[in-house]
């Protein structure tokens, strides 16, 4: 450390905040304890529920809605009104099916976190995904459970409720 002079303390957070064009006009309030800067996402926790702050987040939400439908209700069982999705079909493959289901649930949870849902909602979503994975891993019983539980639709419902949305995007 000898011979080096320390750099003066600068307001790096203000510089970072003002470098994001959409945020420069609305600096964070110190009174909001839930706010955390994240330049990679350009978002912050603590915004009003039901707000989607970018086109990219809206696209993620629309993708989640399509994914949940595909995984849990893509096909109608002939002769009935009951619907199954790829989760119930791919779940017949040992290990691979449950890994695919867990991966798609992880994407749904990622989008929910990105949109700023509460930690309680995230915990419920993680519980849904964990139960689906744990019980879905049991041979035979897990296959029936995958068809009936529909964890992706449950997580989509939690996400919509948290955002105050009750229909599809668009």
N, C-alpha and C positions, 0 to 999 in steps of 0.2 A: 504494500500500500504506500510505501515511501515514494515520493516523487510524483504521485498522482494527486490531482485535486478532485474532490468529489463534484459530481455534476449538481447544479442547482436543482432543487425540487421544483418540478413543473406540474401543472395540472394536466396529467396525462389522461385522466378520465374525461375531462371536458374536451380535450383535443380529440379523443376517440369518439366521443358522442357527436361532436360537430362534424366529424368526417363522414358520418352516415347521413346522406342527403335527406332522407325522409324523417330523420329524427332531429335535425338541427333546429327546427322551429319549436319543438316540444321537448325541452330538457327535462330530465327526471326530477321529481320532487323529493326533497330530502325526507319529507314526512311519510313517504311510502316505504315501509320496511321490507316489503316483498320484492322490491325492484332489484334486479341483478343485470348488469350489462353483459351482453354476449355479442360481440361484433360478428362472430361467425354466423349467427342466426338472425341478427338484426331484430330481436324481439326482447320482451321483458316480461317477467312475472309481475302480477299485480294489476294488469290492465283489466278493464271491465269484462266480465264474462259475456260471451256472445259476440265479441269482436274478432274479426279475422283481419290481421293487419297487412296482408300482402296477397298478391295473386298466387304466389307459390304455395302459401298455406292453404288457400282455397283449392288449388289443384290437389294437394295432399289429402284434404278432406274428401273431395270427390272420389279420389282413388281408394280411400278407406271404405267409402260407401259401396263402391263396385266390388272391392275385395271381399267385404263381409257378405255381400249377396252371393258372390261366386262360391265362397267357402262353405256357406251354411244353407243356401236355398236356391241353388242353380237349377235343380231338376225336380220335376214333380214325379212322385211315385205313381206309376200307371194304375188307374182304377181308384185312386184316393186323391185327397186334397193335400196330402202331406208332402213336404218338400225336403230334399236333402241336397247337400252341396259336396264340393270336392273333399271337404274335411272328412266326411263319412266314407267316401270312396277311397281316398288315399290312405285313410286310417287303417285300412285292411292290410297295408304293407307294414310288417313289423319294423319298428324304430324309425324308418324313413317317413312314414305318414305322420307320426307324432312330431318329428322334427320339423316337417313342413308346416304343420299347424302352429307349432310354437313360434316359428320364424315369422309367419304372417301375423300372428297375434303381437309379436314384438314390434312389427311395423305399425300396427294400430296404436299401440301404447306410445311409441316414439312420436307419432303425429299428435296424439293427445297431449303429451308433454310439451311439444313444440307450440301448440295452441294455448298453452297456459292453464290447463285444467287443474283443479285442486289436487293436493297430495292424497287426500282421502279417495278421490275418484281414481287416481292412478293406482293406489293400493288395491281398490276393488277390481280394477282391470287386471292387475298382476295376479290377484287371487283367481279370477276366472281363467286366465291363461294357465296358471299352475295346476288348478284342478283338472282342466281339460287335458293337460299333458300327463299328470300323474295317473288319473283313472283311465285315460285313453291308452296308456301303456300296458294295461292288463289285457292279456289275450281274451278274446271273445266278449267279455263284459265291456271292455274298453271300446270295442267296435260299436256296440249298441249305444254306449254312452256318447260317443262322438256324434252319432246321428241325432240324438235327442237333446244334448246340452246346448249346442249352437253358441259357443263362446264368442265368436266374432260378432254376431248380432247383439249379444249381450253387451260387449264392449262398445259397439257402435251406439247402442241406446244410452249407455252411460256418457259417452262423448257428446251426443246430441243434447242430452238433458243438461250437461254441464255448460254447453254453449248456448243453450236456449233455443236450439234448432229442433224442429219436429218433422221436417220434411227433407227431401234430398236437395243437394246443392244445385243451383242453376235455376 
